Amino acid sequence: MGKARGARRGREAADAVSEQVDGGLAQLIPDRERARAWTLLIDGAPQSHVDLDDPAYLSFEYQRRLGHVVDLAAPPGKPLHAVHLGGGAFTLARYVAATRPRSTQQVVERDAALVQLVRRELPLETGARIRVRSADAREGLAKVPEGWADLVVADVFSGARTPAHLTSTEFLDEVRRVLRPGGILAANLADGPPLAHLRGQIATAAARFGELALIADPAVLRGKRFGNAVLVASDLPLPIAELTRRAASDPHPGRVEHGRALTDFAGGAPPVTDAGAVASPAPPPSVFR
């Protein structure tokens, strides 16, 4: 969208936007410290943060960790073919477009009303190669050609929970179909004590990928609090040393688990299949206070 629209948004930076979407009440709250930056909330739960002037800026802890995976998925600046399951405010798609120009991306977001709101209020950069499809994540993934993607980012939440059908080996079979050989899956997971969901997701990914890593706050890994963890999976060795360095240098340092330590963390949990899949646990109300 053109300069006039950008100027108008700048003048209205103090005004929040609220609108009912398919998933609940969406709110765009202006960032008081960044002129054209916004936080998207759905029913009070923070979903995304976007800075229209600096799309390479990632405010949320888990999004920075996903950003580390994007940065290390290929040599610096090399364009990627990326699929984003779960759109939110398109934060990671904007990040890829900013840091890896000429990347081709597909975003699958079920909430069509949310897509319309974000497109209207937080327009994508002109010329960004980002296609947005309003569909269920698994149905949208099924339409992506075999071996097309260098990277699949799974960040799907409905009512602050990951839907059951996106937690299974059958879902990961579809992810594998879409990934090129050596491509990477990065999944944003959320769990709290006793971490049964997180352990099950590690076991599920281990049943389909040869190499895994998990990035999370140490307190989350110790089962001390509810929080996010980014699971990274591939069939080729992952850049563990650099992921570890970047996670440790974050404003909220994260820990990277891999290899035997990650297997031990999973604790013998069985892989999840469609037949037994359940949604991830709901966060306690205190998480969003």
VEXSETI-366828 format. One line per field, with one value per residue (C-alpha): residue in one letter; y, x, z. Coordinates in nm, 2 decimals, m for minus. Example, Ala and Ser with C-alpha at 12.3 -4.5 7.8 and 13.67 -1.06 7.14 Angstrom:
type: A, S
py: m0.45, m0.11
px: 1.23, 1.37
pz: 0.78, 0.71
This chain:
type: M, G, K, A, R, G, A, R, R, G, R, E, A, A, D, A, V, S, E, Q, V, D, G, G, L, A, Q, L, I, P, D, R, E, R, A, R, A, W, T, L, L, I, D, G, A, P, Q, S, H, V, D, L, D, D, P, A, Y, L, S, F, E, Y, Q, R, R, L, G, H, V, V, D, L, A, A, P, P, G, K, P, L, H, A, V, H, L, G, G, G, A, F, T, L, A, R, Y, V, A, A, T, R, P, R, S, T, Q, Q, V, V, E, R, D, A, A, L, V, Q, L, V, R, R, E, L, P, L, E, T, G, A, R, I, R, V, R, S, A, D, A, R, E, G, L, A, K, V, P, E, G, W, A, D, L, V, V, A, D, V, F, S, G, A, R, T, P, A, H, L, T, S, T, E, F, L, D, E, V, R, R, V, L, R, P, G, G, I, L, A, A, N, L, A, D, G, P, P, L, A, H, L, R, G, Q, I, A, T, A, A, A, R, F, G, E, L, A, L, I, A, D, P, A, V, L, R, G, K, R, F, G, N, A, V, L, V, A, S, D, L, P, L, P, I, A, E, L, T, R, R, A, A, S, D, P, H, P, G, R, V, E, H, G, R, A, L, T, D, F, A, G, G, A, P, P, V, T, D, A, G, A, V, A, S, P, A, P, P, P, S, V, F, R
py: 0.00, 0.35, 0.63, 0.81, 0.50, 0.47, 0.83, 0.79, 0.49, 0.69, 0.97, 0.72, 0.53, 0.60, 0.43, 0.06, m0.14, m0.40, m0.63, m0.96, m1.23, m1.60, m1.69, m1.43, m1.06, m0.94, m0.63, m0.44, m0.25, 0.02, m0.01, 0.31, 0.28, 0.21, 0.45, 0.19, m0.12, m0.32, m0.62, m0.85, m1.01, m1.27, m1.28, m1.11, m1.36, m1.20, m1.36, m1.14, m0.82, m0.64, m0.33, m0.20, 0.02, m0.26, m0.60, m0.77, m0.67, m0.96, m0.86, m1.19, m1.44, m1.74, m1.54, m1.45, m1.82, m1.90, m1.61, m1.78, m2.09, m1.88, m1.71, m2.05, m2.24, m2.12, m1.89, m1.53, m1.35, m1.66, m1.67, m1.94, m2.13, m2.11, m2.23, m2.07, m2.27, m2.01, m1.65, m1.42, m1.08, m1.25, m1.16, m1.44, m1.41, m1.04, m1.13, m1.37, m1.12, m0.85, m1.07, m1.29, m1.08, m1.27, m1.55, m1.71, m1.78, m1.93, m1.85, m2.07, m1.91, m2.05, m1.73, m1.54, m1.24, m1.21, m1.22, m0.94, m0.73, m0.77, m0.70, m0.38, m0.25, m0.39, m0.42, m0.63, m0.46, m0.41, m0.67, m0.92, m1.27, m1.38, m1.57, m1.60, m1.88, m1.89, m2.26, m2.52, m2.57, m2.93, m2.88, m2.59, m2.79, m3.07, m2.82, m2.73, m2.92, m3.21, m3.11, m2.74, m2.59, m2.52, m2.44, m2.51, m2.30, m2.44, m2.18, m2.27, m2.19, m2.20, m2.06, m2.06, m2.44, m2.62, m2.83, m3.20, m3.28, m3.08, m3.28, m3.63, m3.84, m3.82, m3.44, m3.47, m3.71, m3.42, m3.18, m3.42, m3.45, m3.07, m3.03, m3.07, m3.32, m3.16, m2.90, m2.78, m2.78, m2.53, m2.57, m2.34, m2.55, m2.44, m2.65, m2.65, m2.90, m3.20, m3.13, m3.44, m3.26, m3.14, m3.48, m3.64, m3.39, m3.46, m3.83, m3.77, m3.57, m3.82, m4.09, m3.89, m3.69, m3.79, m3.47, m3.27, m2.97, m2.79, m2.42, m2.31, m2.11, m2.33, m2.27, m2.42, m2.72, m2.78, m2.77, m2.46, m2.26, m2.27, m2.13, m2.18, m2.41, m2.42, m2.77, m2.79, m3.10, m3.21, m3.51, m3.34, m3.22, m2.89, m2.59, m2.67, m2.46, m2.15, m2.20, m2.24, m1.92, m1.72, m1.85, m1.79, m1.43, m1.34, m1.08, m1.38, m1.65, m1.99, m2.33, m2.57, m2.95, m3.21, m3.56, m3.79, m3.51, m3.45, m3.82, m3.85, m3.54, m3.71, m3.98, m4.27, m4.09, m4.26, m4.08, m3.92, m4.05, m3.91, m4.17, m4.06, m3.69, m3.42, m3.04, m2.89, m2.79, m2.45, m2.20, m2.09, m1.75, m1.60, m1.64, m1.34, m1.11
px: 0.00, 0.12, 0.28, m0.04, m0.18, 0.14, 0.13, m0.23, m0.14, 0.14, m0.09, m0.34, m0.07, m0.23, m0.56, m0.61, m0.82, m1.08, m1.27, m1.45, m1.29, m1.37, m1.14, m1.27, m1.20, m0.90, m0.72, m0.43, m0.26, m0.01, 0.35, 0.41, 0.79, 0.79, 0.60, 0.44, 0.45, 0.15, 0.07, m0.21, m0.42, m0.70, m0.94, m0.67, m0.39, m0.09, m0.04, 0.20, 0.40, 0.47, 0.69, 0.59, 0.90, 1.13, 0.99, 1.32, 1.25, 1.11, 0.97, 0.82, 1.07, 0.94, 0.94, 1.30, 1.38, 1.19, 1.39, 1.72, 1.60, 1.52, 1.86, 2.04, 1.82, 2.05, 2.34, 2.27, 2.05, 1.97, 1.60, 1.38, 1.07, 0.88, 0.54, 0.38, 0.11, m0.08, m0.07, m0.13, m0.01, 0.24, 0.53, 0.76, 0.67, 0.76, 1.08, 1.18, 1.09, 1.30, 1.61, 1.59, 1.46, 1.31, 1.19, 0.87, 0.63, 0.29, 0.09, m0.20, m0.44, m0.78, m0.93, m1.04, m1.17, m0.84, m0.65, m0.87, m0.81, m0.43, m0.42, m0.62, m0.45, m0.10, m0.05, 0.23, 0.52, 0.45, 0.63, 0.66, 0.62, 0.38, 0.06, m0.20, m0.45, m0.75, m0.77, m0.72, m0.34, m0.34, m0.58, m0.36, m0.04, m0.19, m0.21, 0.17, 0.37, 0.59, 0.94, 0.86, 0.96, 1.30, 1.13, 0.79, 0.70, 0.41, 0.26, m0.11, m0.32, m0.70, m0.81, m0.45, m0.42, m0.26, m0.54, m0.51, m0.48, m0.16, 0.02, 0.04, 0.27, 0.02, 0.05, 0.43, 0.41, 0.25, 0.52, 0.78, 0.61, 0.62, 0.99, 1.27, 1.54, 1.72, 1.45, 1.36, 1.05, 1.02, 0.72, 0.61, 0.48, 0.33, 0.31, 0.35, 0.41, 0.41, 0.52, 0.34, 0.24, 0.59, 0.74, 0.49, 0.57, 0.94, 0.87, 0.64, 0.90, 1.17, 0.95, 0.96, 1.29, 1.65, 1.77, 1.60, 1.66, 1.45, 1.48, 1.31, 1.34, 1.52, 1.23, 0.99, 1.22, 1.23, 0.85, 0.85, 0.61, 0.39, 0.57, 0.67, 0.93, 1.05, 1.10, 1.34, 1.35, 1.53, 1.69, 2.03, 2.24, 2.12, 2.34, 2.33, 2.63, 2.50, 2.15, 2.28, 2.49, 2.20, 1.95, 2.18, 2.24, 1.87, 1.73, 1.55, 1.82, 1.70, 1.86, 1.90, 1.86, 1.95, 2.08, 2.07, 1.97, 1.66, 1.58, 1.61, 1.39, 1.11, 1.12, 1.00, 0.68, 0.50, 0.46, 0.11, m0.11, m0.44, m0.63, m0.51, m0.43, m0.56, m0.51, m0.23, m0.31, m0.47, m0.25, m0.34, m0.50, m0.20, 0.01, m0.15, m0.17
pz: 0.00, m0.08, 0.12, 0.20, 0.38, 0.58, 0.69, 0.80, 1.01, 1.17, 1.27, 1.42, 1.61, 1.94, 1.84, 1.90, 1.66, 1.77, 1.55, 1.58, 1.38, 1.34, 1.64, 1.88, 1.95, 1.76, 1.89, 1.74, 2.02, 1.93, 2.06, 2.25, 2.19, 1.81, 1.58, 1.35, 1.55, 1.68, 1.89, 1.78, 2.06, 2.02, 2.31, 2.52, 2.43, 2.25, 1.91, 1.71, 1.71, 1.39, 1.32, 0.98, 0.96, 1.07, 0.98, 1.08, 1.44, 1.64, 1.98, 2.11, 2.26, 2.06, 1.74, 1.79, 1.83, 1.51, 1.35, 1.45, 1.26, 0.96, 0.98, 0.98, 0.73, 0.44, 0.38, 0.47, 0.22, 0.02, m0.08, 0.07, m0.02, 0.31, 0.43, 0.73, 0.90, 1.11, 0.99, 1.29, 1.17, 0.92, 1.15, 1.04, 0.67, 0.69, 0.86, 0.59, 0.32, 0.49, 0.56, 0.26, m0.04, m0.33, m0.10, m0.21, 0.07, 0.14, 0.45, 0.56, 0.80, 0.87, 1.01, 0.69, 0.89, 1.07, 0.73, 0.61, 0.92, 0.91, 0.53, 0.58, 0.90, 0.86, 0.48, 0.35, 0.16, m0.21, m0.41, m0.12, m0.26, 0.00, m0.09, 0.19, 0.18, 0.41, 0.50, 0.77, 0.81, 0.72, 0.42, 0.30, 0.34, 0.12, m0.16, m0.15, m0.41, m0.31, m0.22, m0.26, 0.08, 0.23, 0.56, 0.72, 1.02, 1.23, 1.46, 1.48, 1.79, 1.83, 2.16, 2.27, 2.20, 1.91, 1.74, 1.78, 1.41, 1.39, 1.66, 1.49, 1.29, 1.00, 1.01, 1.00, 0.71, 0.52, 0.64, 0.51, 0.17, 0.13, 0.25, 0.01, 0.11, 0.41, 0.46, 0.81, 1.02, 1.30, 1.53, 1.81, 2.10, 2.43, 2.74, 3.12, 3.40, 3.37, 3.01, 2.87, 2.55, 2.48, 2.55, 2.31, 2.04, 2.06, 2.03, 1.74, 1.55, 1.63, 1.46, 1.14, 1.14, 1.20, 1.36, 1.64, 1.86, 2.11, 2.21, 2.53, 2.85, 3.11, 3.35, 3.10, 3.04, 3.42, 3.44, 3.65, 3.44, 3.13, 2.81, 2.46, 2.31, 1.95, 1.81, 1.51, 1.29, 0.98, 0.82, 0.80, 1.09, 1.25, 1.33, 1.70, 1.80, 1.64, 1.75, 2.11, 2.08, 1.95, 2.20, 2.49, 2.37, 2.36, 2.60, 2.77, 2.72, 2.60, 2.62, 2.33, 2.39, 2.13, 2.09, 2.39, 2.63, 2.42, 2.39, 2.77, 2.81, 2.61, 2.87, 2.65, 2.55, 2.26, 1.92, 1.88, 1.60, 1.46, 1.65, 1.99, 1.93, 2.16, 2.15, 2.35, 2.70, 2.76, 2.94, 3.29, 3.31, 3.48, 3.16, 3.00, 3.30
